[in-house]
Amino acid sequence: MLDSITTSAGSVENFPISKRWPAVNPNILQLYSMPTPNGQKVSIMLEEIGLDYEAHKIPLNDEGVSSPEFLSLNPNNKIPAIVDPDGPGGQAFGLFESGAILTYLAEKSGKFQGTTEAERWEVQQWLMFQMAGLGPMCGQLGYFITFAGKDIEDKRPRDRYLNEVKRLLDVVERRLADRDWLAGSYSIADMAVAPWLNCIEQFYHAGDMVGLRDRKNLSAYMDRFNARPAVMRGENIPAHDW
């Protein structure tokens, strides 16, 4: 196992992950990811704020996320992760967990997190709603309708997650009844939630099952999000043919 360097180090090259996925330009932020919903959150944010970065495609297998090099940056073997050469104190800084990365980039850029303390906490509560609820429940639903779980004859596990995803979608639908975005202005909360809605429709092909487009507020919200140029650029970074 390589030594773990997940906090600060002298430069990008000091991080073991750079030995496996070397930086072309070590002076800009390094993104280690795949264009899954969690990966898209960060690539979309980077496109929105216009920060220079390099994207490294990390396979979702033992050769990628479970490799010693990747585990040295994220011991939880999940994408995305970043190394910022201009981190706190001007030192290179490594970070994992998509919600933490979104918050870090919002703080770094001063964008997409609200402009007052109250607004920032409102953004955070909807970001946590995705991290703790919508994302995990959608992921479980995907397992039971798209991946190995679809072959399980007992449909009670599938229905458990199906009903919970429907409930969470209803929460979003009600929230959007009188607003365009979840927390006032467009924010990292939307960058966290909307990719998972797209995943239900585009990757799991479960939109009809959960009534995704039957919810008019949510459907219009997805269209607004998907029409943003930064979203269109960021949703397939690093480029991958699913």
N, C-alpha and C positions, 0 to 999 in steps of 0.2 A: 504494500500500500504506500502510495506517495504521501509525503507530508501534506497535511491540510493547510491551505492558506486561503481562508475565506474572509479575512478582514482586510487589513491594510498591508501593503508591501511596497518596496521601493519602485517597482515598475511592472508593466504588464508582463514582461519576460520573466519575472520572478515567480509567476504563477505556474504551477506544474501543468495546468491545462493548455498553456501556450506551447508546450513542447509537442503536444499531439495535434492541436489546431493553432498553428502559429499565426500571429498577427502580421498582415502585410504592412499596416501602419500602426505601430504600437502607441502612437500618440492620440488615437481616438478610441472611443468606447468599443468594447468587444461584446457582441451578443452571441450567446450559445443557445440555440433554440431549434424548434421545428414549428411550422405553421398550424399547430393545433390551437384550440381556443385560448389556452393559457399562453402559448407562445405569441399568438397574434396580439394579445393585449399589449405586450411590450414593443413589438415591431411597429404597431400602429401608433403608440405613444411616441416612439422615436421619430417616426415620420411626421407626426403632428407638431412636435417642438423643433424639428429641423436640426437636431443634433447629429453631427457626423458620427458614423459608426460602421463597423464591419460585422456582418452576420456569418456565423459558422453553423452549418447544418450538423446537428447531433442526432444520429440514429437512435431510435427508441428501442434499443436492444442491448445485449451485453457488451457489444463492441462500442457502443455510444454512451448512453446514460449510466451504464453500470461499469464503465471502464475506470481504472484507477485515476486517470487524469481528470475525468469529469467529476468523480466522487471527491476529488481534492477541493473542488469548488462548491459542489452541492452534495453533501453526504446523504441526502434523501433521494438521490438519483432521479430527479425530475427536471425537465426543462420548464421555463427558461432560467438562465443565469447570466450575469454580466460581470465584466471587469471594467471599471472606469479608471483610466489613467490619471484623471483629475478628480479624485475623490476627496473626502474630508481631509483638510490640512494639506491639500495639494498632493496627496499620496495616492498611489493606485489602490483601488478598493474593489473587492469582490462581493457580490450579493446574489442570493437566490430567493425564491418565492415571488410569484408574479405580482401579488398585491404589494409586497414590500418594495419591489422594483418600481412599480407605478408610483408609489408614494415618494420614493427617493427621487425619481426623475421629475415629479411635480415640484418637489422642494428645490431641486437643482435649477430648474428652468423658471420657476415662479408662475407656471401655467397649469390650467386645468385642475385646480384644487379649490376653487373659490377664492374670493378676495377678502373675506372677513373671517374671524375665528369661528363664528357660527356656521358660515358656509362651508368652511373646511371640515368641520365635524359632520355636517350633513353629507358631504361627499364621502367621508370615511364610513359612515354607517351603511351607505348603499354599496360601497366597496366590500365591506365585511359581509353584507347580505349575499353578495355573489360568492365570496371566498368560502363562507361557512355553509351556505345553503344551495343556491342555484347551481353552482359549478359541480359540487360533489353529487348532488341528486341527478343532474343531467348525465354525468359520467356513469353513474350506476344504471340509469335507464338505458343508456347506450349499450352497456354490457349485455343487458337482458333482451334487447331487441335487435342488435346488430352483430354482436360478437358471440362468444361461446355460450353465453347464458340463454340465447334464443332457442337452444335445443333442449332446455330443461322443460319437461312436460308439466310440472307443477308451475302454474302461472301466478301463484301468490307472490313470489318475490318480485316478478316484473310489475305486477299491479301495485305493489307497495310504492315503488319508485314512480310509476306512471301517475298515480294519484297525487304524490307529493310534488312532482314537477307541475302538474296542472294547478295545484294550489299556489305554488310559487309564481307561476305565470299570471294567475289572477291578482296576486299582490302587485306585480309590475303593471298590469292593465289598469288597476285602480289608481296607482301612483301617477300614471300618465294621463289621467282624465283631464287635467287642467294645465298641463305643462308639456314642453317638447322633450325635456331631458330629465333624468332622475333627480338631480340635485340642483335645480335652477339652471345655470349655464352648463353647456357641454363640459364633461369632466372625465377624470379617470374612472369614475363609477360607471359611466356609459361604455368606456373602452373595456371594462371588465365584464359587464353584463351582456352586451350585444353580440360579441363573438360566440357566446354559448347559445344564444337564440339562433344564430346562423347555423351553428353545428347541428342543432335539432333538425333543422330543415334540410340542410345541404349534405350533411355527412351521415347522420343517423337515419335520414329520410322518415322522420317520425312526426313531421309537422301536422299531418292530418290526424294522426293518433292522439296528439295532445291538443288539437284545435288551435294551433299556433296562429294561423291567419284569420281565425274566427274572432279573435280579439282585436277590434279595430284600432284601438290606441296603440297596442303593442305592434301590430303590423305596420302602421304608419311610422312608428319609432324605428323599426328595423330598416325601413326604406330610407329614412333620413340619415341614419347612421351609415348605411352602405353606399350612399351617394357622396360621402365625403371623399375628396381626392386622396387624403392621407390613408384612409381606410382601404381604398382600392389598391393603393401601393403596398400597404403593410400587411395585407391579409395573406400574402404568399411569400413572406420573407422569413427564413431563407427559402428560396424557390424549391418547390417540391411537387412532383406529379403524383397525387394520391390515386 
